[in-house]
Amino acid sequence: MGFRMQTLLHLVILLMLLAIVVSLGTALFHLARGPRDPESSRKMLNALAIRVGLSLGLFALIMIAWYFGLIAPHGVKPR
C-alpha cells in the first residue's frame, strides 16, 4: 500500500505543477493581449490568484506528506 500511496502522491504533485504552469501561461496570454481587451487584466489577475492558491496547496501537500512519512528529505552528499 505504501508504494501505491507514494506513486499517487507523486502523480498529484506533478499534476499540480502542471496546473501551476498552465495558470502562468494563461496569465501571460492575457498580459500579452494588453489594452485591446479591458477584460484581460481581470482574467490575468484571476489566473495569477489561481496560481498562488495552487502553489500554497502544493506546499501544504508536501509538508503534510513529509509529516506523515510519505516522502523523506535527503541531503546532498559531498564528493
DSSP file (Angstrom, degrees, kcal/mol; ACC not computed):
  #  RESIDUE AA STRUCTURE BP1 BP2  ACC     N-H-->O    O-->H-N    N-H-->O    O-->H-N    TCO  KAPPA ALPHA  PHI   PSI    X-CA   Y-CA   Z-CA
    1    1 A M     >        0   0    0      0, 0.0     4,-2.2     0, 0.0     5,-0.2   0.000 360.0 360.0 360.0 -32.7    0.0    0.0    0.0
    2    2 A G  H  >  +     0   0    0      1,-0.2     4,-2.3     2,-0.2     5,-0.2   0.884 360.0  51.8 -62.0 -39.8    2.9    2.4    0.7
    3    3 A F  H  > S+     0   0    0      1,-0.2     4,-2.4     2,-0.2    -1,-0.2   0.918 110.8  47.4 -65.3 -42.9    4.2    2.1   -2.9
    4    4 A R  H  > S+     0   0    0      1,-0.2     4,-2.6     2,-0.2    -1,-0.2   0.896 111.3  51.2 -65.2 -38.7    0.8    3.0   -4.3
    5    5 A M  H  X S+     0   0    0     -4,-2.2     4,-2.5     2,-0.2    -2,-0.2   0.911 111.4  47.1 -65.8 -41.5    0.4    5.9   -2.0
    6    6 A Q  H  X S+     0   0    0     -4,-2.3     4,-2.7     2,-0.2    -2,-0.2   0.903 112.5  49.9 -66.4 -40.0    3.8    7.3   -2.9
    7    7 A T  H  X S+     0   0    0     -4,-2.4     4,-2.2     2,-0.2    -2,-0.2   0.918 112.2  47.5 -63.5 -43.0    3.0    6.8   -6.6
    8    8 A L  H  X S+     0   0    0     -4,-2.6     4,-2.5     2,-0.2    -2,-0.2   0.905 111.6  51.2 -63.6 -41.5   -0.3    8.6   -6.2
    9    9 A L  H  X S+     0   0    0     -4,-2.5     4,-2.5     1,-0.2    -2,-0.2   0.923 110.1  48.6 -62.4 -44.6    1.4   11.4   -4.2
   10   10 A H  H  X S+     0   0    0     -4,-2.7     4,-2.4     1,-0.2    -1,-0.2   0.889 111.3  50.8 -63.3 -38.1    4.0   11.9   -7.0
   11   11 A L  H  X S+     0   0    0     -4,-2.2     4,-2.4     2,-0.2    -2,-0.2   0.915 110.5  48.5 -65.1 -42.9    1.2   11.9   -9.6
   12   12 A V  H  X S+     0   0    0     -4,-2.5     4,-2.4     2,-0.2    -2,-0.2   0.905 111.4  50.6 -64.0 -41.3   -0.7   14.6   -7.7
   13   13 A I  H  X S+     0   0    0     -4,-2.5     4,-2.4     2,-0.2    -2,-0.2   0.927 111.5  47.5 -62.6 -44.9    2.4   16.7   -7.2
   14   14 A L  H  X S+     0   0    0     -4,-2.4     4,-2.3     1,-0.2    -2,-0.2   0.902 111.9  50.1 -63.8 -40.5    3.2   16.5  -11.0
   15   15 A L  H  X S+     0   0    0     -4,-2.4     4,-2.3     2,-0.2    -1,-0.2   0.887 110.6  49.6 -65.8 -37.8   -0.4   17.4  -11.9
   16   16 A M  H  X S+     0   0    0     -4,-2.4     4,-2.1     2,-0.2    -2,-0.2   0.907 110.4  50.1 -67.2 -40.1   -0.4   20.4   -9.5
   17   17 A L  H  X S+     0   0    0     -4,-2.4     4,-2.1     2,-0.2    -2,-0.2   0.907 111.0  49.8 -62.2 -40.9    2.9   21.6  -11.0
   18   18 A L  H  X S+     0   0    0     -4,-2.3     4,-2.5     1,-0.2    -2,-0.2   0.907 109.7  50.8 -63.5 -41.7    1.4   21.2  -14.5
   19   19 A A  H  X S+     0   0    0     -4,-2.3     4,-2.3     1,-0.2    -1,-0.2   0.870 108.5  52.6 -64.3 -36.3   -1.6   23.2  -13.4
   20   20 A I  H  X S+     0   0    0     -4,-2.1     4,-2.1     2,-0.2    -1,-0.2   0.917 110.5  47.1 -64.3 -43.4    0.6   26.0  -12.0
   21   21 A V  H  X S+     0   0    0     -4,-2.1     4,-2.4     2,-0.2    -2,-0.2   0.902 111.7  50.6 -65.8 -40.7    2.5   26.2  -15.3
   22   22 A V  H  X S+     0   0    0     -4,-2.5     4,-2.4     2,-0.2    -2,-0.2   0.910 109.7  50.9 -63.1 -41.3   -0.8   26.3  -17.2
   23   23 A S  H  X S+     0   0    0     -4,-2.3     4,-2.2     2,-0.2    -1,-0.2   0.900 110.0  49.6 -63.4 -40.7   -2.1   29.1  -15.0
   24   24 A L  H  X S+     0   0    0     -4,-2.1     4,-2.4     2,-0.2    -1,-0.2   0.907 110.5  50.7 -63.5 -41.1    1.1   31.1  -15.6
   25   25 A G  H  X S+     0   0    0     -4,-2.4     4,-2.3     2,-0.2    -2,-0.2   0.891 109.1  51.0 -63.1 -39.8    0.7   30.6  -19.3
   26   26 A T  H  X S+     0   0    0     -4,-2.4     4,-2.2     2,-0.2    -1,-0.2   0.913 110.1  49.3 -63.6 -43.0   -2.9   31.8  -19.2
   27   27 A A  H  X S+     0   0    0     -4,-2.2     4,-2.1     1,-0.2    -2,-0.2   0.903 110.6  50.9 -63.2 -40.6   -1.8   34.9  -17.2
   28   28 A L  H  X S+     0   0    0     -4,-2.4     4,-2.4     2,-0.2    -2,-0.2   0.899 108.2  52.6 -63.2 -40.5    0.9   35.5  -19.8
   29   29 A F  H  X S+     0   0    0     -4,-2.3     4,-1.3     1,-0.2    -2,-0.2   0.932 111.9  44.6 -60.5 -45.9   -1.6   35.2  -22.6
   30   30 A H  H  X S+     0   0    0     -4,-2.2     4,-0.8     1,-0.2    -1,-0.2   0.814 111.6  53.6 -71.8 -28.7   -3.9   37.8  -21.0
   31   31 A L  H >< S+     0   0    0     -4,-2.1     3,-0.5     1,-0.2    -1,-0.2   0.896 107.2  51.9 -67.0 -39.8   -1.0   40.1  -20.3
   32   32 A A  H 3< S+     0   0    0     -4,-2.4    -2,-0.2     1,-0.2    -1,-0.2   0.779  99.1  63.5 -69.4 -26.6    0.1   39.9  -24.0
   33   33 A R  H >< S+     0   0    0     -4,-1.3     3,-1.1    -5,-0.2    -1,-0.2   0.836  86.5 168.3 -67.6 -30.3   -3.4   40.9  -25.1
   34   34 A G  G X<  -     0   0    0     -4,-0.8     3,-1.1    -3,-0.5     6,-0.2  -0.123  52.7 -10.3  62.0-144.3   -2.9   44.2  -23.3
   35   35 A P  G 3  S+     0   0    0      0, 0.0    -1,-0.2     0, 0.0    -2,-0.1   0.542 113.6  82.9 -74.2  -6.2   -5.1   47.2  -23.6
   36   36 A R  G <  S+     0   0    0     -3,-1.1    -2,-0.1     1,-0.2    -3,-0.0   0.856  98.4  38.6 -65.6 -32.0   -7.1   45.9  -26.5
   37   37 A D    X   -     0   0    0     -3,-1.1     3,-1.6    -4,-0.2     4,-0.4  -0.942  66.3-163.4-123.4 111.1   -9.3   43.9  -24.2
   38   38 A P  T 3  S+     0   0    0      0, 0.0     4,-0.5     0, 0.0     3,-0.4   0.727  91.4  62.0 -66.0 -18.6  -10.3   45.6  -20.9
   39   39 A E  T 3> S+     0   0    0      1,-0.2     4,-2.1     2,-0.1     3,-0.2   0.658  85.0  79.8 -77.8 -15.9  -11.4   42.2  -19.5
   40   40 A S  H <> S+     0   0    0     -3,-1.6     4,-2.7    -6,-0.2    -1,-0.2   0.862  86.5  54.2 -63.2 -38.3   -7.8   40.8  -19.9
   41   41 A S  H  > S+     0   0    0     -4,-0.4     4,-2.2    -3,-0.4    -1,-0.2   0.884 109.6  48.1 -67.3 -35.3   -6.5   42.4  -16.7
   42   42 A R  H  > S+     0   0    0     -4,-0.5     4,-2.2     2,-0.2    -1,-0.2   0.911 113.3  47.5 -67.7 -41.5   -9.2   40.8  -14.7
   43   43 A K  H  X S+     0   0    0     -4,-2.1     4,-2.3     2,-0.2    -2,-0.2   0.884 111.4  50.9 -66.2 -37.8   -8.6   37.4  -16.3
   44   44 A M  H  X S+     0   0    0     -4,-2.7     4,-2.3     2,-0.2    -2,-0.2   0.914 109.5  50.5 -65.4 -41.7   -4.9   37.8  -15.7
   45   45 A L  H  X S+     0   0    0     -4,-2.2     4,-2.3     1,-0.2    -2,-0.2   0.910 110.9  49.1 -61.2 -42.9   -5.5   38.6  -12.1
   46   46 A N  H  X S+     0   0    0     -4,-2.2     4,-2.3     2,-0.2    -2,-0.2   0.908 110.3  50.5 -63.6 -42.0   -7.7   35.5  -11.7
   47   47 A A  H  X S+     0   0    0     -4,-2.3     4,-2.0     1,-0.2    -2,-0.2   0.901 112.3  46.7 -64.3 -40.4   -5.1   33.3  -13.4
   48   48 A L  H  X S+     0   0    0     -4,-2.3     4,-2.2     2,-0.2    -1,-0.2   0.864 110.6  52.6 -70.3 -35.0   -2.4   34.6  -11.0
   49   49 A A  H  X S+     0   0    0     -4,-2.3     4,-2.3     2,-0.2    -2,-0.2   0.897 109.3  49.8 -65.6 -39.6   -4.6   34.2   -8.0
   50   50 A I  H  X S+     0   0    0     -4,-2.3     4,-2.7     2,-0.2    -2,-0.2   0.903 109.5  52.1 -63.6 -41.0   -5.3   30.6   -9.0
   51   51 A R  H  X S+     0   0    0     -4,-2.0     4,-2.5     2,-0.2    -2,-0.2   0.914 109.4  48.5 -62.7 -42.4   -1.5   30.0   -9.4
   52   52 A V  H  X S+     0   0    0     -4,-2.2     4,-2.5     2,-0.2    -1,-0.2   0.920 112.3  49.3 -63.8 -42.9   -0.8   31.4   -5.9
   53   53 A G  H  X S+     0   0    0     -4,-2.3     4,-2.3     1,-0.2    -2,-0.2   0.907 112.0  47.9 -62.4 -42.6   -3.6   29.1   -4.5
   54   54 A L  H  X S+     0   0    0     -4,-2.7     4,-2.5     2,-0.2    -1,-0.2   0.891 111.1  51.5 -65.1 -39.0   -2.2   26.1   -6.3
   55   55 A S  H  X S+     0   0    0     -4,-2.5     4,-2.3     2,-0.2    -2,-0.2   0.916 111.4  46.4 -65.0 -42.9    1.3   26.9   -5.1
   56   56 A L  H  X S+     0   0    0     -4,-2.5     4,-2.5     2,-0.2    -2,-0.2   0.903 112.9  50.5 -64.9 -40.6    0.2   27.2   -1.5
   57   57 A G  H  X S+     0   0    0     -4,-2.3     4,-2.5     2,-0.2    -2,-0.2   0.895 110.3  49.5 -63.8 -40.0   -1.8   24.0   -1.8
   58   58 A L  H  X S+     0   0    0     -4,-2.5     4,-2.4     2,-0.2    -2,-0.2   0.913 110.7  49.9 -65.0 -42.5    1.2   22.2   -3.2
   59   59 A F  H  X S+     0   0    0     -4,-2.3     4,-2.3     1,-0.2    -2,-0.2   0.928 112.3  47.5 -61.1 -45.2    3.4   23.4   -0.4
   60   60 A A  H  X S+     0   0    0     -4,-2.5     4,-2.5     1,-0.2    -2,-0.2   0.900 110.9  52.0 -63.4 -40.7    0.9   22.3    2.2
   61   61 A L  H  X S+     0   0    0     -4,-2.5     4,-2.6     2,-0.2    -2,-0.2   0.912 110.5  47.8 -62.0 -43.1    0.6   18.9    0.5
   62   62 A I  H  X S+     0   0    0     -4,-2.4     4,-2.2     2,-0.2    -2,-0.2   0.905 112.4  49.0 -65.9 -41.1    4.4   18.4    0.5
   63   63 A M  H  X S+     0   0    0     -4,-2.3     4,-2.3     2,-0.2    -2,-0.2   0.905 113.0  47.2 -65.4 -40.4    4.6   19.4    4.2
   64   64 A I  H  X S+     0   0    0     -4,-2.5     4,-2.2     2,-0.2     6,-0.2   0.913 111.7  50.5 -66.5 -42.5    1.7   17.0    5.1
   65   65 A A  H  <>S+     0   0    0     -4,-2.6     5,-2.5     1,-0.2     6,-1.0   0.883 112.0  48.0 -63.2 -38.0    3.3   14.2    3.1
   66   66 A W  H ><5S+     0   0    0     -4,-2.2     3,-1.0     4,-0.2    -2,-0.2   0.910 109.7  52.7 -67.0 -42.1    6.6   14.8    4.9
   67   67 A Y  H 3<5S+     0   0    0     -4,-2.3    -2,-0.2     1,-0.3    -1,-0.2   0.886 111.9  45.1 -61.7 -39.7    4.9   14.9    8.3
   68   68 A F  T 3<5S-     0   0    0     -4,-2.2    -1,-0.3    -5,-0.1    -2,-0.2   0.422 117.1-112.5 -86.8   2.1    3.2   11.5    7.7
   69   69 A G  T < 5S+     0   0    0     -3,-1.0    -3,-0.2    -4,-0.3    -2,-0.1   0.653  80.4 125.6  81.3  15.5    6.4   10.0    6.3
   70   70 A L  S   <S+     0   0    0     -5,-2.5     2,-0.3    -6,-0.2    -4,-0.2   0.796  80.9  24.7 -76.6 -27.7    5.3    9.5    2.7
   71   71 A I  S    S-     0   0    0     -6,-1.0    -2,-0.2    -9,-0.1    -1,-0.1  -0.950  73.1-157.2-130.6 154.6    8.3   11.5    1.5
   72   72 A A        -     0   0    0     -2,-0.3     2,-0.1    -3,-0.1    -6,-0.0  -0.997  17.0-125.8-134.7 133.0   11.7   11.9    3.1
   73   73 A P        -     0   0    0      0, 0.0     2,-0.4     0, 0.0    -2,-0.0  -0.422  24.6-160.5 -71.9 152.4   14.2   14.7    2.6
   74   74 A H        -     0   0    0     -2,-0.1     2,-0.1     3,-0.0    -2,-0.0  -0.987  12.8-124.4-134.0 146.5   17.7   13.7    1.7
   75   75 A G        -     0   0    0     -2,-0.4     2,-0.6     1,-0.1     0, 0.0  -0.432  26.7-106.0 -86.0 161.4   20.9   15.7    2.0
   76   76 A V        -     0   0    0     -2,-0.1    -1,-0.1     1,-0.0     0, 0.0  -0.788  35.8-140.6 -86.4 123.3   23.4   16.4   -0.8
   77   77 A K        -     0   0    0     -2,-0.6     2,-0.0     1,-0.0    -3,-0.0  -0.727  13.0-129.1 -89.6 126.8   26.4   14.3   -0.2
   78   78 A P              0   0    0      0, 0.0    -1,-0.0     0, 0.0     0, 0.0  -0.353 360.0 360.0 -70.9 155.8   29.8   16.0   -0.9
   79   79 A R              0   0    0     -2,-0.0    -2,-0.0     0, 0.0     0, 0.0   0.473 360.0 360.0 -80.5 360.0   32.3   14.2   -3.1
